[in-house]
Amino acid sequence: STEPAVKVKVDGLVRTQQLPTKGGATFTRAVNVTTPVQVLRADPRRKRAVLLSADDILVGFSEPTASQASTSFRLLAAKPLDITAVVDIWILGTAAGNVSVLTEMWAMGEGAE
């Protein structure tokens, strides 16, 4: 069951602060140089994802965009990329290697609060 909605009218300043994340994950995935690899799926619970590779990689939010230099984002070697969009993340390597991924989650799922 859901709680009933309550209408609130703010009169004056309201102090806010960012809450800490509830969890996260880290992993390293092999980079393919011929076919894009999906490293993360869109997840509304994800606060951010950070990508880091020893070699340049192409990053896209779909397989087709990651597959071409003209439609992808080129992440330079050893430069972290912070992604806060709730999107699929695909990568294509410019050389054989690995990409490390760190995620932070706002929530971990039902009952994890």
C-alpha positions in Angstrom: 0.0 0.0 0.0 1.1 3.6 -0.6 0.8 6.5 1.8 -1.6 9.3 0.8 0.0 12.4 -0.8 0.3 15.6 1.3 0.3 19.0 -0.3 3.1 21.2 1.1 3.5 24.9 0.5 7.0 26.3 1.4 7.0 29.8 2.9 10.6 31.0 3.2 14.0 29.4 2.9 14.4 25.6 3.1 17.7 24.0 4.0 18.6 21.0 1.9 21.6 18.7 1.9 22.6 15.8 -0.4 22.2 12.4 1.2 25.0 9.8 1.1 24.6 7.0 -1.4 23.2 3.6 -0.2 25.8 1.5 -2.0 27.7 0.8 -5.2 29.9 -1.5 -7.1 33.2 -1.7 -8.8 34.3 -4.0 -11.7 36.7 -4.2 -14.6 35.5 -5.3 -18.0 37.6 -6.3 -21.1 37.3 -3.8 -24.0 36.4 -5.1 -27.4 37.9 -3.2 -30.4 35.4 -4.5 -33.0 32.0 -4.5 -31.3 30.7 -2.1 -28.6 30.2 -3.7 -25.1 27.4 -2.6 -22.8 29.0 -2.0 -19.4 25.9 -0.6 -17.6 22.1 -0.6 -18.1 20.0 2.4 -17.4 19.1 2.3 -13.7 17.1 5.1 -12.0 18.7 4.1 -8.6 22.2 5.0 -10.0 23.6 8.3 -8.8 26.7 8.2 -11.0 29.1 5.9 -12.8 32.8 6.6 -13.3 34.7 5.0 -16.2 38.5 4.8 -16.4 40.7 3.1 -18.9 44.5 2.9 -19.6 43.8 3.4 -23.3 41.4 5.7 -25.2 37.9 4.3 -25.4 34.7 5.4 -27.3 31.7 5.9 -25.1 28.1 6.0 -26.1 24.6 5.7 -24.6 23.6 3.1 -27.2 25.4 0.4 -29.2 25.1 2.4 -32.5 26.5 5.6 -31.0 29.4 3.8 -29.3 30.4 2.1 -32.6 31.6 5.2 -34.5 34.0 8.0 -33.6 31.6 10.5 -35.2 28.7 9.7 -32.8 30.6 8.7 -29.6 32.5 10.5 -26.9 36.3 9.7 -27.0 37.5 9.2 -23.4 41.2 9.8 -23.3 43.5 7.3 -21.6 43.8 7.6 -17.8 41.1 10.4 -17.6 38.0 9.4 -15.5 34.6 10.1 -16.9 31.8 10.9 -14.4 28.4 10.0 -15.8 25.3 11.2 -13.9 22.7 10.4 -16.6 20.4 7.4 -16.0 21.3 5.8 -19.4 22.7 2.6 -20.9 26.5 2.9 -21.2 28.4 1.3 -24.1 32.1 1.3 -24.9 34.4 0.5 -27.8 38.1 0.2 -27.4 40.7 1.8 -29.6 43.2 -0.8 -28.3 42.8 -4.2 -26.5 42.6 -3.6 -22.7 40.2 -3.1 -19.9 37.9 -0.4 -18.5 37.2 0.0 -14.8 33.8 1.0 -13.7 32.6 2.5 -10.3 28.9 3.0 -9.6 27.2 4.8 -6.7 23.5 4.0 -6.0 20.9 6.2 -4.4 18.9 3.1 -3.4 19.7 -0.6 -3.4 16.2 -1.9 -4.1 13.1 -2.9 -2.2 13.6 -3.1 1.6 17.3 -2.0 1.5 16.6 1.4 2.9 
